[in-house]
Amino acid sequence: MNTSAEKILPWIPLDDPAENYHQASKLSRWVNDSSSAMYAYDLMTDPEAIASFGVPSSNYPSAEHYPLANSRWGSSISSVLRNRHSAQSFSNAPVSFQDFSTLLRESACLTESYGRGAPSAGGLYPIDIYLCITNVQGLPAGFYTLATHTATLHKLEVSTEPRQFLKESLLFNDLAAHSAFHLFFIASMPRLRIKYGQRSYRFALIETGHLAQAMIMCAQEAGLASCPVGGFIDQKIDDLFCLDGVEQSVLYSVAFGQPDFSRAADVRTSQNQK
Ligand SMILES: Cc1cc2nc3c(=O)[nH]c(=O)nc-3n(C[C@H](O)[C@H](O)[C@H](O)COP(=O)(O)O)c2cc1C
């Protein structure tokens, strides 16, 4: 059935992709002012923001309300969750090999008896872990991949200087400057496709999130600082690790290091651990 617009202007396609681009390229104060401390709160309460971006799930004024009970803190997991935050910088101090190993073993390495700390769709483990090591005691600086079934690091033969690589590949220089190690999540899509077909990409993203969260919690438990980093130049990472960027490609990354006690947020970490 022709719409009236199609009858009047039959040569103009109604699904013109330029409409998407035009809409997506519009600027608004929300997009430009994301550094505002009120940003998240405004998004949930400001009528203009709600009209533009949708009603948050908590805004159903006429629905019955059931406030949650107060938290009962006490377990180590709850204190890790409460104290977690994303570091904005790191100190120059190294991370011990013991802390580094524990973090990777508990979150990502497979054991025969109990699997691993982060779940994996179908137990296919399609997310590979590559590391840029800059300041871990006992480990030469360089690039590594982690064999999760044997809990062993393999040093890659790459001549690129690791710290310089981080500075050139990340959009956030403070995070690149003093981290002790930076971890990249690499999806190997064929490993998922054999079972999940076109659902694979979705599962790859979800699993990466599980792994990153497990690692961030392990870091918090060990008193280390961390920051998830989605701001990186994909091509540089893929090229360094010789990935084709399609079948195998970087999805996400996390920077780890010792807390920078000169920054307010990191001082909070140390106080909470006392
Ligand atoms: C998917 C994702 C990507 C992120 N990428 C970056 C990043 O590139 N640079 C950065 O400084 N922080 C990054 N962050 C951290 C967020 O800025 C941070 O989580 C947010 O400000 C809330 O602070 P909190 O983690 O301390 O609660 C990222 C977080 C997520 C979940």
The ligand as a Gaussian input file, in Angstrom:
#p B3LYP/6-31G(d) Opt

LIG

0 1
 C       32.420000       0.007000      28.335000
 C       33.211000       0.990000      29.163000
 C       34.234000       1.706000      28.567000
 C       34.991000       2.604000      29.316000
 N       36.022000       3.262000      28.707000
 C       36.759000       4.153000      29.425000
 C       37.847000       4.829000      28.809000
 O       38.164000       4.603000      27.639000
 N       38.539000       5.736000      29.553000
 C       38.236000       5.978000      30.867000
 O       38.897000       6.812000      31.497000
 N       37.218000       5.320000      31.489000
 C       36.477000       4.427000      30.794000
 N       35.457000       3.739000      31.408000
 C       35.198000       3.969000      32.846000
 C       33.993000       4.870000      33.084000
 O       34.320000       6.201000      32.772000
 C       33.589000       4.738000      34.569000
 O       33.182000       3.405000      34.788000
 C       32.467000       5.694000      34.923000
 O       32.937000       7.025000      34.926000
 C       31.874000       5.403000      36.303000
 O       32.880000       5.503000      37.292000
 P       33.230000       4.274000      38.250000
 O       33.666000       3.110000      37.383000
 O       34.365000       4.770000      39.123000
 O       32.014000       3.930000      39.032000
 C       34.704000       2.827000      30.684000
 C       33.671000       2.084000      31.286000
 C       32.955000       1.172000      30.539000
 C       31.854000       0.365000      31.225000

